[in-house]
Amino acid sequence: MLTPQLTQYVHAAFTGIWIQTSEPDEAEREIVRLAQQRRWKLAAWDIANGVRFPGAAATQEVGAGDPLAALRSLPSLASEDGTALLLLHNFHRFLNNPEVVQTTFGQLIAGKQQQTFVVVLAPVVQIPVELEKLFVVLDHALPDGDQLQRILSELVSDKPDDMPQGENLQRVLDAAAGLTRYEAEGAFSLSLSRHNQVRPEVIWELKAQTLRKNNLLNLHRGSERFDSLGGLGNLKDFCTRVMQPGKKVKPRGILLLGIPGSGKSAFCKALGNETGRPTLLLDVGALMGSLVGQSEQNIRQALKIADAMSPCILFVDEIEKALSGIGGNGDSGVSSRLFGTLLSWLSDHTSDVFFVGTSNDISKLPPEFARAERFDGVFFLDLPTAQEKDGIWDLYRRTFEIPESQIRPDDTDWTGAEIKSCCRLSALLDVPLSQAARNVVPVARTAAESMEKLRTWASGRCLAASNPGIYERNGSQQLQSKTRRRVQREAENN
């Protein structure tokens, strides 16, 4: 909560207080209520209206368009035994002016004796180096579930029957998490106007627009489900169980290793719809900025948005390529710093964000990435088994309307993606499956060496995606028996 923190810092005589907020009007209302309770003098300034006194008629006589005049008016609010606060809206816009910086410095120092406080309300923290040590930074949190429920209750107060109940209410509140009060009220109103009831999908529609504004995360809007993805039975069962609602322990996430085309990305996109959670796509490459420190700030902001939108799924595809500069080679250490920020978040975040990362080459990631307590499980996705292939063929025959009479081609070492490609080409070219298969080159042939290397690494280290238990490389036991020396036990034969 903002007001308890603000009270503590005022009592401790921190004369510079920077409040990072996306809702300055709401933050001001909370501070006005606090000032009335504590009998503090309060003035607010913005460039359009000048200095005004909340609760009284607004005036432009002091400081309209002039931040220096507003700062210089602060001592007039002081009294011998009282506390005075000056709220400055979007003041970061003026702190590139040396005169404003020096005047602010002087007022902050004098405020120790005068009991006057400068409170900045801004959406970002941009404090000049001259003032860094004189400001403390507070965060004005977005509304929680109880506050969102109050907003919704007030909105449907004339028609109480429109208020969702039980699980429907919880889904609506989960969907609205991460929105400002203004955005939440707008989303609820849009849903009522469109459907005469509040629906989560309308709220997520507005949320997707919000994500597009900052270009740090994307909301996946597909309709994939587990029944449209063949195989991976153990992986599906594991994620369904750990993500059941109502658990006291929150799941952390999973790391999926496997060969290209084994269904890693498709599984991640289907997981959100299967568990009723939105899937946020984090493109690490899009976080790279041209300015020093911009990339690191972008990933912190993206993770902060994901935390605010929990419960959700955060999906990073081919993470070893996204962080290919780990070690500082070629990018001045930017990738290493991004990776460090992500590692810290994976270990320390307490929000209900389920992280899903995929990788085709674990050797490009540091060993500490997959350690315990960063993920709930590390799964290896190998080529589908014969039984899984039967299910995948049936699935895509139905999808592309291919008759059962068509003979299946030889699918040795095919992935699920290659089976889908064969069926799609058969329907696209209007040719039998056996002819379409001539245009399919399995990845097991083009990347055989890297596949064997990945299988060797995963054996005994990863969970199997298809069957319960630890993944064991196919044929490892037979290979061991063939290469071990055979010794004759009878003495006369040795």
N, C-alpha and C positions, 0 to 999 in steps of 0.2 A: 504494500500500500504506500502511496505517495505521502500522505499527510503525516504519519508517524515518523518517517524518515526526515521530512522537512522540519518537523518540530525539534527533533534531536539535534540537527545541524544548526538550527537557529539558536537553540539553548547553548550549544557549544561555541557560538560566535564565529561560525564560518560565514564570512560576509559575501562570498561569491558562490552561488549555487546554480549549476547548469542542469536543467531538466530536459532530457531528451524525450520528445513526445511527438506522436503523429496526430494528437488531438489537443492542441493548445487551448481551445475553448473549454473543453472538459477539464483539463488540468487547472485552468484559471478558476473555474467554478469550485473545484475542490479546495483550492487555496483561499478563495474568498470565504467559504464556510469555515475553514480553519482560522482565518484571521478574525472573523466575528466571534468565534468561541474564545480565542486567546486575547481578544481586545488589541490586536495589532493594527497599526495604520497601514493602509494598503493603497498603492497607486499602480496603474498599468499604463504601458506606453506601446504604441505601434505607429508605424510611419504614416498611416492614413488618418488616424484619429488623434494623435498626440497623447498627452497625459490625460488620463481619466481616472475617476475614483469610483470603482465598482459599487453599485448601490445608489449612486448619485447621478445627476445628469452629466452626460459626456461633454467634454470641452476640448477645443483645439487651441486654446490660448497658450499652452505651454508645450513646446517640443514637437509641434506638428511638422513632420518631415525633417526634424533636426534631432538626432540622437544625443548630441552634446548638450542641448538645452534640457533634455530629459534627465541626463546624468547630473547636471548642475542643480537641478531642482530637488535632488534627493535630500540634501542637508536640511531643507525647509520642512521636511516631514519629521525630522528628529525631535525627540523630547527627552527630558532628563531621565524619566523612569519608564519610557515606552520603547516599543520595537516598531520599526518601519520597514516595509518591503516595497521594492520597485520591481514590477514584472516587466520584462522587456521581450516583446514578441519578435522572433526571427532576427535576433540581434547579431547573429553570426554574419549577416550580410554587411555589417558596418565595421567589422573588426579588422579590415584591411587598411583602415585609415589610422595613421600614427597618432593623430590628435585624439581620436576616439579611444585608442588603446591606452594612451597615457592618462586621459581623464578617468577611464574606468579603473586603472591601477590606483590612482589617487583616491577615488571614492571607496575602493575596497579596503585600502589601508586605514582611511579615516573612519570607516564603518565600525572598526573595533571599539572605538571610544564613543561613537555616536549611536551605536545600536541600529545602524541602517544596513540593509542587505540588498544586494543586486541579484535578482532571480531571472535567469534567461530561459525562455521557452523556445525550443528549436527542434526540428526533426533530425538534425545531425549534430555531432560534437566537433566543432572546429574552433579550437581555442588557440590564440597566438601564443608563441613560446614565452612572451613576456608575462602572460597571465596564467600559464598552466598551473603554477604552484598555488595560485590564489583561488582556484575554483575546485569545488567537488562536483561530481557528476552523478545525478540520480536518474533513474529510468522510470518513466510513467508507463506502467504496464497496460497492455491491452485488456479489455474486459474478460473476466473469467466466466465460468459456466453460470454461476448465480446471477451475475450482472446481465448476461445475455438473456437469461430466463426472465428477469425483471423487464428488460426492454420488450421482449415478446409479449409478456403479460399486459403491459401498458398498451401495446399496439392492438391487441384483441380484446381490450377491456369492454368494448361495446358489444362484442359477440364472443362470449367466453367459450362457446362450443367449438370455435376455431382453434383453440389451444390444443396442441398435440399432447398426447398422454403416454406414459410408460416408455417403452423402447423407442417409439416414434419421436418423442420429445428428446431423448438422449441422442438420437441420430441427428436431429436438427441442430442441437447445441454443439455436437462434435463437428458438424459441417461448418458452423459459424465461428469456430475457434480460429483466432488469428485475424479476425476482422476488427476494425475500429467500431465504436458505437454507431457512428454515422453509417458505415458500410453495412453493419448488421441490420440496422433498422431499415435501410433501403432494400436489402435482400429479402427480409421478411415481408415487406410491403409488396415487392415484385411478385413473390410467390402467391400471396393472397390475391393480388390483382389478376394473376394469370390462372390460378387453379382454385381459388376460394379456400385454400388450405396451405399450410407451410410445408414445403417439400425440400429435402436435402439437396436434390439435384439442381434446383434453382439457385440455391445458395452457392453450390460449387461452380455453377455457371458464372456467377459474379466473381467468385474467387479466382477463376481462371483468368478473367480480365485483369484482376489485381496483380497476378503473377506476371502477366505480359508487360505490365508497366515497368517493372524493374529488370526484366530479362535475365534473371538469375536462375529461376526454376520454371519448369513447364508442367502443366497438369495433363496427365495421360487420360484421354477421353474414350478409349476403346471399349469394346464389349466382350473381350475374350474371357473365357471361363476354363476351368480345369477340364471339362468334358470336350473342349476343342483342342486339347493337347494330350497326345498319346504318351503312355509310359510315365516314368518318374513317380511311381507310386509311393515310395518311402519319403521322398521330398515333399510331395503334396500332403501326406498324412502328418508329417512333422510340423509343417507350417500351419496347417489347420488347427492342430492341437495347441501349439504355443500361442496362437493369436486368438484363442477363444475369448470373448468378452467376459469381464467380471473377475479376471485373475488378479490377485494381489501383487504378484511379481510380473513386472513388465518385460516382454521380450526385447532383445537387443537387435538381432538381425542375423543374416546368413551371408556366407561368401560362396559363390558358385564357380567352380573350376570345371573346365571341360573343353572339348574340341569344338570348333566352329560348326554350327548347325545342329548341336545336340539339344537345343530348346531352352537355353539359359534366359535369353531376353524374353522369349515368348512366355516362359513361366512367370517372370517378374511382372509382366503386364497383366497376366491373368490373375495373379495373386490378389491384387487390389479388389477386383470385382468379386472374387470368391469370398473374401473376408469382410467386404463392406467398407473398405478403407480407400481413400483416394491415393493415387500413385503419383508422386512428384518426381520428375526426371531432372537430375542434376547433371548438366553438361559442364565438366570441369574446364574444357577448352574455352567455353564461352565466358568463364570468369576471368580470363587473362586480360589485364588492363595495361595500357601504355604508360601509365604513370607509376612512379616508385611507390610500392605499398598498396596500389589499387587492387591487385589480384588477391592479396591476403585479406583486405577489407571485404572484397566481394564474397569470398567463401565464408567468412564469419557471418556476413549478413544473410547469405543463403541458408546456412545452418540455423540461424536465429529464426528465419521465416518458417523453416520446417518444424522447429520446436513449437512455434506459435500455432501451427496448423495441425498439431497432433490431436487425435491419433491418425497417423497416415503412414505411408510407405515411401521411403526415399530410395530411389533407384539410380545407381551409377553403373553404366554399361562399359565394359572393357576398361576397367580401372587402371590396368598396367599401361595402356596407351595414353590415357588422360594424364598420368603422372610420369610420363616417360623421362622427364628431366631430373628424376630423383638422384641425388648425389651432386647436384649443382653443375652438371656438365651442360654448357651451352645456354643457360637461362639465368645466370647469376644467382642460382639457388632458389628461384621462385617456386619451382615444383617441390623442392624439399620443404619449404615453409608451408606450402599448401597441404602437403602430405602430413606434416607435423600437426597442423590445425585439425585436420580430419581425424588423425589418430587420437588426439586429446578428446575430441568430441565423442568418438566412438566409445571411449573408456568412461567418460564422465557424464554424458547427458542423462538426464532423469526423465525427460519427456517420453511420451508413448509414440516414438518414431521407430518404425521397424526398417532398418537399413538392409538393402540388398545390393551387393556388388557382384559383378561378373568378371571373369578373367580367363583368357585363353593361354596365358603363359605366366605361371606363378614365379618363375625364376627372375622376372623383372621387378618383383615386389620384395621389399625388405622382409626378413623372417618375422620381425615383430608385428607385422600387420595382421597375421592370422593367429596370434597368441590367444589363449583362453581369456574369456570375459570381454573380448571385443565383439565376438560373434557367439551366437548360440550353437552354431554348427557350420562346419566347412564341408561342402558336398562336392563330389566329383561326378560329372555327367559323362558317361562313356557312350559308345554306340548302343543303340537299343537292342534288347534281346530279341530272340525269334518271336516270343509271345507278344512283346511290345510292338514289334513290326506288324504283326497281324492286326492289332488294334489301330495302328497308324494308317495302314493301307485301307482298312474299312472306313476310317474317319474321312480320309481324303477322297475315296471313291464316292462317298455320299456328297461331300462338299462340291466336287466337280462333276457329279452326275455321270460317273463312268460305270458302265454295266459290269455286273459280276462275271459275265461270260468272258471278259478279257483276261488273258493269262498274265499273271504277275511276272515281271522280268526278274532276272537274277539280281538280288539286292544285297549281295555279300558286301559287308563293310559300308553300308549306306547309313546315313543319319536320317533323322526324321525330316529335316529340311530338304534332303535329296528325294525322299519319297514324295513329299509335297510338290517339289519341282517337277518330278516326272508326271504326276497326275495333272498338274496345271498345264504343262506343255502338251499332254495328250488331248486335253479339252481345247486348248488354244489352237493347236495345229490340226485338230480333228484327225488324229492318227492313233493307232493302238498303243497301249502302254509299252510294248516291246520295242516299238519304233521310237517312241519318245525317250526311252531310256538311253538311246545312243547319244543324246545330247546332254546327258548327265555325267559329269566327271566327279566321282566321290572324293571328298577331302581326305579320306584315308589313303588315297593314291597320291594326291598332290602335296600332302603334308605328313607323310608317313613317319619321318624321323622325329618331327616335333611332337606328334601324337604319342609315340612310344616313350619319349622323354617325359611327357606329362603324365602318362600312365605310371611310369616307374616312380615318379615323385609322389603321386597320389596314393600309391599302394601302401596300406597300413597307416596313412596319415589323415585320410578323409573319410567321411561317411559316404556310403553308396546312395545314389539318388533313386535307384530302381528297387533295391531290396534292403531290408533292415540290416544294420550292422556296418562294420568297417569295409571299405572298398579294398578288394584284393585283385591285383592285376591278373587277368585271365592267362592261365598257363604258367604262372610263376612256380607252382609246386612241381609241375612236370619238368620245367626247365631245370629246377634244382636237382631233381632226381637223375636227370640225364648228365649233368656236369659233375656230379659227385663221384669221387674215385670209389670203385668197388673192390673190396678186400675179401680174399678167401679166408675163412675162419679155420679150415683144417690146416694143422701145422705142416703136414707133408706137402701141401700145395703152395706154401708161401716161400 
